[in-house]
Amino acid sequence: MPPRVRVKRTAAVWRNAAPGVGRGVLRGDSVYQSLKDDILNLRVRPGERIGELQAAQRLGVSRTPAREALRRLEHEGWLVSAPHQGFSVRVYSLREVNHVYELRIAIERHTARLAAERAPHASLARLTTTWRALDGRRDRMTLLDWLDADEALHTGIADVTGNAELTGLLQRINERIRIIRRIDYSRPERAVATRQDHLEILALIQAGNPQAAADRMERHILDAKESVKVLAQIYFIQE
């Protein structure tokens, strides 16, 4: 049996927002994607309940597509359900955070090594230019801007390996822990540190140094894991 979890959260913005705001008419997959986006972007927080009727009213649809979307999200692991309680957003334990980051290290050490063995890459040169420029835009960057740029870099490194399965696996892992990784950018110093890490990793890959690139990637992910674990306790606390 999974551990019971007590969740600290702020006011339920998602629950109290006006129905259908900014969404237009939603059908089928659009209902699923809209609910998933709300989860990923913390408009509905870990541990918070999402009722079938509540979701239907919020999105301006009937209960049938809302029910189907909720069941699909449960099947994919985004939601959990309990008898007489409905659905709630899944809460990650610190143990799960450790396991997923261990998987990230294994995969991304490999992608960094392969990328360095096939360097240099024009696409990584463009990523280097992008990350150098982010320092001047830092005051205008939102948490999601940083996260999108971060994921684009890690996916970009995987892309140059030429292994589509590897890239797809990394994308699925990133999506799974996006809720967790999002909070890492809530501290400005993490954005600064991440930018420097990324530039160093890219430089080692482009220099064709597989071992150093893999080692630097591992240190980067370990640092991110420790930061996330501290912040995750604000959101996910095991009783």
N, C-alpha and C positions, 0 to 999 in steps of 0.2 A: 504493500500500500504506500502511495507517495506521501511525503510529509505534508502535514497541514501548514498552510502558509498564511501569514498575516501581512496585508499589503497596506503601505502608506500611500495615500493618493490625495490629490487636490480635488477641487470641485469637478463634478462630472460634466464637463463642457459638452461632450458628445450627446449625453442624455438630455440635456436641457436646450440644445440648439433647436431652431425652428425646423419643421419637417421640410425635406427636399431642398434646402437652401443650396443654391449654386450647383445643383446636380442635374437639372432637367428631368426628362422622363427616363427612368431606368428599367431595363428588362434583362432577364436571364443572367448572362455572364457579367453584365454591368453592375448588377446588384451585388454579386459576389466580389467583384473587384473593388467596388466602393467600400464595402465593409472591410475588406482586407487592407485597403489604403488607410482607413480609420485606425485599424489596429497598428499598422506599421508606423504611422505618424503620431501615435499616442493620443489621438483624439478620444479613444476609449482605451483605458489603461489596464495593465495586467491585474487580474483579479476582479475586474468590474464586470457586472452581469450585462448580457445583451439578450433581452427577451424577444421572442418572435414578433409579437405585436408591436413592441417598442421599435424594432428594426424596420418593420413595414411602415409604420407611421413616420419614422425619421426619414426614410428614403422615398416616401410617397408612392409605395407599391402595395400590392395585395399581400396577404400572408403566405401564399404559396411560393412565390420566388424568394421571399425572405427566409422561409423555412428551408428551402433547398440550398440557399447560399450558406446558411448557418451550419447545416449538416455537412456540406462540402468543406467548410473551414474546420469543422471538428475532425473530419477524416484526415485532413492535411496537418493536423496538430496545432492549429492556431487557437482553437477553442476547446474547452472541456465541458461536459454536461453532467448533471446530477439529477436523479429523480426528484420531481416536484420543485426543482430550482432553475431549470432551464440551462442556458449556456453562459459561460463566462470566459474571458480572455485568459489564456494559459499563463501561468506564472512559472518562471524559470528558477530553479534552485541554483545555488552557487556550485553544487556538484555538476550540474548540467553545463554551466558556464565553463568550468574547467575542462570537461570532456570535449565540448565543441572547439574550444581554443586549442586543445591538443591536436585535434583533427586539422584545424587551420594551419598549425605549425608544420605538420607533416606534408600537407599539400603545397603550402606556399614556399617552403624550403625547396621543394622539387621544382616548382615553376621558376623560382629565381635562378636555380642552377641551370635549368634547361635554357632559359632566356639568355643567360650569360654565355653559354656555350655556342649560341647562334648570333651573338652580337656582332656589330651594332644594328640597331633597329630604328628606322625613321619614325615609327609610331611612338617609341619611347623617348625619342628626342623631342617630339611635340609635347609629350606628357611632362617632360622636364621643364620646358618653357612655360607650360601652364602652371605648374606648381611653384616655379620661381615668381610668377606674376601674382600669385594668391596673397603674398604678403602685403602688397599694396592695396588689396581689396578686402583685407581682413575685417575692417570695421563694418563692411556692408554684407558680409557673409552670414547667413543663418546657419543653424545647426544642420538643417537638411542640405544646404549647399555644400557644407564641409563633408557630410556623409556621402553625398552623391559623387563628389570629386574623389573621395577616398576609395569608394568602390570602383570607380572608373579606372583608377590607377592599378589596383590589384587585379582587376579583370584584364586590363591592358597588358600587364606582364604575362598573365596566363595565355592571352591570345597569341602572343608571339612565339609560344612553344609549338603552335600548329596543332595542338591536341584539343579538339573540340569537346571531348568528353571531360577532360580536366577542367576546361573553362566552365562548362555547364555545372559540374560538381561544385566548383568554387562559388558560382552565382547562387546556387541553391543554399549553400551554407551561409553566404552573406545575407540572403533574404531571411533565413531562419533566425539569425541573431541580430537582425537590423534593429529591433526594439531595444536590445541590450546595447549595441554599439552606438546607438543614437545618443545615449546619455553621456558617452565618453567625451563628446564635443560640447557638453554643457559648461566645461571649464576652459576659458580662453588659453591657458598655458598648454593644454593638450593639443590644441590646433597648431600652436607654434612648434611644439616638439614633434608632432606628426609630420609637419611640413619638412623639417630638417631630416627626419628619418627617411622620408620618401626620396628626397634629393640624393641622400647618400646611397640608398639602395639602387636608384636608377644609375648613378655614376658607376657603381661597382659592376652592374650588369653591362652597361655600355662599354666598360673597360675590358670586358671578357674575363672576369675573375669569378668563376662559378662558386668556389668554396667561400670566399669572402662575402659574396652576394647572398648566399644561402644563410650564412651565419648572421649577417646583418638583418636579414628578413626575420629570422627567428627572434633576435633580441627585440626588434620592433613589435612583434606580435605578443611576446611575453610582457613587455611594458604596457601594451594596450590591455592585456588581460588583467594585470594587477590594478590598473586604473578603473576598469569596468567593475571588477569585484568589489572595490570600495564603494563605488557609486550605486551598484546594484542593491546594496543593503539598505539604501534609502527607499527603494521601490519593492524589493523582494526580501522579506524577513521570515525565516523559518521559526516556527514556535518550538 
